[in-house]
Structure formats: structure tokens, C-alpha cells
Amino acid sequence: MNRIKNTFAKLKGRGEKALILYLMAGDPDLDRTYELILTLDRAGVDILEIGVPFSDPTADGPVIQEAAQRSLRAGTTLAAILEMIERVRKASEIPMVLFSYYNPIFAYGNERFARETKKAGVDGVLVVDLPLEEARELRCSTDPAGIDFITLVAPTTADRRLQKIIEASAGFIYYISVTGVTGTKEPESGPVEHDIQRIKRLTDLPVAVGFGISTAVQVKKFAAPADGVVIGSAFVKWLDQHGSEKDLFHDTFVYARALKEATIVDPSG
């Protein structure tokens, strides 16, 4: 059983939902990313999405775009990110998903990418601009390596296409709660719940909901119908605002812990 599957199974047994946080690797440097990962693990975060910086992140809003630019200016590379994750694996078993665009992976080489991500201890990949029809080229390398290929489902995904996406999915389904780029809209609970139920009728895979979720109140609301909640832009923005403070890691722990507590929808188990 891999880390992602094991994590969701344990959470279900405890009456909890997964808290999934996104952070941009290398913003402002990889040493701080390393320390943040260990801090978030101690705070109880269940899964991490590790962003790979890209110069043209078309699915991301301004907050993550700016974080990517800061990371690129610092000289962050995919190879360096994998080296950092390999360091993390000496101290932590928190599941990690690489969140990337295809260009950096293509430039790295699909076979090399699969081999080295597996060696580093990556559990899954989410390639935001690689649609189902074009994913085979990469998955020929990542699937045999045992790396979960996380897929996106949008509110606009029709039933027939949804079935095809689910059949090709592994790890968990990432449901995008709003149309548009990250961090620019707040989701509405009614449509989100309806779509999550639509997905769950077709699969036993966990469903995590993200895009536009930023507070503990929202985490509690959207965790209820889902199996997990993803917070991206709000956390990246928070880190940018507090990054120069001397108590950054302590404050990050407190911030993440409050969000995690909101995922406990059935404390009696």
C-alpha cells in the first residue's frame, strides 16, 4: 500500500478528512522549503503538493505565479527539488505530490523523471496542462515506477469524460471547485457537493476539493462531502507575508494545525 492510499485509509478510520497543502518549492529557497515540509508534517498536514516553478503557469493565479517567479530567480531546478525531497525522506514519510506543468518534465526526460522521482520518494504527480489524451507519453514511464498520476476534474467536466478520467486515475481525484485560475474565486458549497457526489458514484478513489479554499471555516464546510481539502494560493500568500518573521516555523505550525483541526468531522471516530 503506498503512502497516499495508506493516508486516506487511516484518516477514514479516524473520522478525519485529508488536509492537503501546496507550497512552491524554492520560494524563496529550497532550504526553507525543506524546513517548512518538516514543520507541516509535525503540524498534522496529511499530504503535500510540491510546486515545480514554471515561467508560464497558465492555470495559476497571481499569487502562485509570483511565487514561481521568485523560485526561478533563486535558481530552483527540478533536479534540485528532487534532491531536497530525498533529504526530506530521511526524516519524514508525509506523502508528497509533485505539482508541475509538463514543460519542465519534458525537458528533464520522461524516463529520467520517473526514475528519479521514485528514487527521491515522490508519491504522485499532477501535471496540470497534460490532458487525458496526451498523458500516455509520460505515464508509460511513471505508472511502471508506481507513481500515482493525480487527475483534475472541473465543474464543466461532462459525465462521459468524467468516466474516462476516473478510469485512468490513481491516488485521488482532485476536484477543481471553481472555473478559472487558482486563488481568484470562492467556491459555492451547493454545486461543489453535487459534483463530489457525482464523482463518488463512479469511483472508490478519494476525492479532494481545491481552488478558492482559504480558511478553517471553509475547510470544515468543504471537507464534509469530500475526502480531503486542498489549500494552495492562501498558504503561498501567507508564507510570502510572514516569510521574514523570526517565528516563521512556529507560526506555520499554528496556522497549519488550525486548518487540520477543521478536518476532524467526526471526532468520536
C-alpha positions in Angstrom: 0.0 0.0 0.0 1.5 3.4 -1.0 1.7 6.4 1.2 -1.3 8.3 -0.4 -3.6 5.3 -0.2 -2.5 4.4 3.3 -3.0 8.0 4.5 -6.6 8.2 3.2 -7.4 4.8 4.7 -6.1 5.8 8.2 -8.0 9.1 8.1 -11.2 7.4 7.2 -10.8 5.1 10.2 -10.3 8.1 12.5 -13.2 10.1 11.1 -11.0 12.8 9.5 -10.5 14.3 6.1 -7.2 15.0 4.5 -5.6 18.4 4.7 -3.5 18.9 1.6 -1.3 22.0 1.4 0.5 23.3 -1.6 3.8 25.1 -1.4 6.1 26.4 -4.2 9.5 24.6 -4.0 12.3 27.1 -3.7 10.3 30.1 -2.6 12.4 31.8 -1.5 14.9 28.9 -1.4 15.0 25.1 -1.0 16.4 25.1 2.5 13.3 26.9 3.7 11.1 24.6 1.7 12.8 21.6 3.4 12.2 23.1 6.9 8.6 24.0 6.0 7.8 20.4 4.9 9.0 19.0 8.2 7.1 21.7 10.1 3.9 20.9 8.3 4.4 17.2 8.9 4.7 17.9 12.6 1.5 20.1 12.5 -0.5 17.2 11.1 -0.8 18.1 7.4 -1.7 14.8 5.6 -0.4 15.3 2.1 1.8 18.0 0.4 1.7 19.3 -3.1 5.2 20.5 -4.0 5.1 23.0 -6.8 7.7 22.9 -9.6 8.2 26.5 -10.7 7.5 27.3 -14.4 7.7 30.5 -16.3 4.2 30.3 -17.8 1.9 28.8 -15.2 -1.4 29.3 -17.1 -3.7 27.6 -14.6 -2.4 29.6 -11.6 -3.5 33.0 -10.3 -1.2 35.9 -9.5 -0.1 34.6 -6.0 1.3 31.3 -7.3 2.7 33.0 -10.5 4.7 35.4 -8.3 5.9 32.5 -6.1 7.1 30.7 -9.2 9.0 33.7 -10.4 10.7 34.1 -7.0 11.7 30.5 -7.1 13.0 30.7 -10.6 15.0 33.8 -9.8 16.6 31.9 -6.9 17.8 29.2 -9.4 15.4 26.4 -8.4 15.5 23.4 -10.8 13.6 20.2 -10.9 16.8 18.2 -10.1 17.4 20.3 -7.0 13.8 19.8 -5.9 14.2 16.1 -6.1 17.4 16.3 -4.1 15.6 18.2 -1.5 12.7 15.7 -1.4 15.3 12.9 -1.0 16.6 14.8 2.1 13.1 15.0 3.5 12.6 11.3 3.1 15.4 10.7 5.7 13.2 12.5 8.3 9.5 12.2 7.1 7.1 9.8 5.5 4.5 12.5 4.6 3.0 11.8 1.2 4.2 14.2 -1.5 2.8 15.0 -4.9 4.8 17.0 -7.5 2.5 19.7 -9.0 4.0 20.7 -12.3 3.5 21.7 -15.8 4.7 19.3 -18.5 7.4 21.5 -20.0 9.9 21.1 -17.1 9.2 17.3 -17.1 9.6 17.0 -20.9 12.9 18.9 -20.8 14.1 16.6 -18.0 13.1 13.5 -19.9 10.1 11.3 -19.0 12.1 8.1 -18.2 14.7 10.1 -16.1 11.9 11.9 -14.4 10.1 8.7 -13.4 13.2 7.0 -12.3 14.5 9.9 -10.2 11.1 11.0 -8.7 10.7 7.4 -7.5 14.2 7.3 -6.1 13.6 10.6 -4.3 10.4 9.4 -2.6 7.8 11.2 -4.6 4.4 9.5 -4.3 2.4 11.1 -7.1 2.5 13.7 -9.9 -0.1 16.2 -11.0 0.6 17.7 -14.4 -1.9 20.5 -14.8 -1.6 21.0 -18.5 -1.4 17.4 -19.6 -4.9 16.2 -20.6 -6.0 12.7 -20.6 -5.4 12.1 -24.3 -1.8 13.3 -24.1 -0.8 11.7 -20.7 0.2 8.3 -22.1 3.6 9.6 -23.1 4.5 10.4 -19.5 2.5 7.6 -17.9 4.4 5.0 -19.9 7.3 5.9 -17.5 5.6 6.9 -14.3 3.0 4.1 -14.0 5.5 1.3 -14.0 7.5 3.2 -11.4 4.5 3.1 -9.1 3.9 6.9 -9.1 0.3 7.9 -8.7 -1.0 10.0 -11.6 -3.4 12.5 -10.0 -6.1 13.8 -12.3 -8.2 17.0 -12.3 -11.9 17.2 -12.6 -13.7 20.5 -13.2 -17.3 21.7 -12.8 -17.5 21.7 -16.6 -16.4 18.0 -17.0 -19.2 16.1 -18.7 -20.3 12.7 -17.4 -18.8 10.7 -20.3 -15.4 12.4 -20.0 -15.6 12.1 -16.2 -15.9 8.3 -16.5 -12.8 8.2 -18.8 -10.8 10.4 -16.4 -11.7 8.3 -13.4 -10.8 5.1 -15.1 -7.3 6.5 -15.7 -6.8 7.9 -12.3 -4.7 6.9 -9.3 -4.1 8.2 -5.8 -7.1 10.6 -5.6 -9.3 12.7 -7.7 -8.6 16.5 -7.5 -11.9 18.3 -8.0 -11.4 21.9 -9.0 -14.3 23.7 -7.2 -14.4 26.8 -9.5 -13.6 27.5 -13.1 -10.7 29.8 -13.8 -7.2 30.1 -12.3 -6.2 29.3 -8.7 -6.9 31.7 -5.8 -9.3 34.1 -7.5 -12.8 32.9 -6.6 -14.6 31.4 -3.6 -16.5 28.1 -4.3 -20.2 27.7 -3.6 -21.0 24.7 -1.4 -24.1 23.5 -3.2 -22.6 22.9 -6.6 -19.4 21.5 -5.1 -21.3 19.0 -3.0 -23.4 18.0 -6.1 -20.3 17.4 -8.2 -18.5 15.4 -5.5 -21.5 13.1 -5.2 -21.4 12.7 -9.0 -17.8 11.7 -8.9 -18.2 9.4 -5.9 -20.9 7.4 -7.7 -18.3 6.4 -10.3 -15.3 5.6 -8.1 -14.0 4.5 -4.8 -10.9 6.7 -5.1 -10.8 9.6 -2.6 -11.9 13.0 -3.8 -10.1 16.1 -2.7 -11.5 19.6 -3.4 -9.4 22.7 -4.0 -9.2 26.1 -5.7 -10.5 29.0 -3.6 -10.4 27.4 -0.2 -8.5 29.5 2.4 -9.9 29.4 5.9 -10.6 26.8 8.6 -14.4 27.6 8.2 -14.2 26.7 4.5 -12.1 23.6 5.3 -14.8 22.3 7.6 -17.6 23.1 5.1 -16.0 21.5 2.1 -14.3 18.6 3.9 -17.7 17.3 4.8 -18.8 15.9 1.4 -15.2 15.2 0.2 -12.3 13.1 1.4 -9.8 16.0 1.5 -9.4 19.7 1.1 -6.5 21.4 -0.8 -5.3 24.9 0.2 -2.8 26.5 -2.3 -2.8 30.2 -3.0 -3.9 31.2 0.5 -1.0 29.3 2.1 1.5 30.6 -0.5 0.3 34.2 0.2 0.5 33.6 3.9 4.1 32.4 3.6 5.0 35.4 1.5 3.6 37.8 4.1 5.2 36.0 7.1 8.4 34.7 5.5 10.8 37.3 7.0 9.5 36.8 10.6 11.7 35.2 13.1 9.0 32.9 14.4 8.0 31.7 10.9 8.2 28.0 11.6 6.3 28.2 14.9 3.6 30.4 13.3 3.4 28.0 10.3 2.8 25.1 12.7 0.0 27.0 14.4 -1.5 28.1 11.1 -1.5 24.5 9.7 -2.7 23.0 13.0 -5.8 25.1 13.0 -6.6 24.0 9.4 -6.0 20.4 10.3 -8.4 20.5 13.3 -11.1 21.7 10.9 -10.9 18.4 9.0 -12.0 16.3 12.0 -15.6 16.0 11.1 -16.3 13.0 13.4 -14.1 13.3 16.5 -15.8 10.2 18.0 -14.4 8.1 15.2 
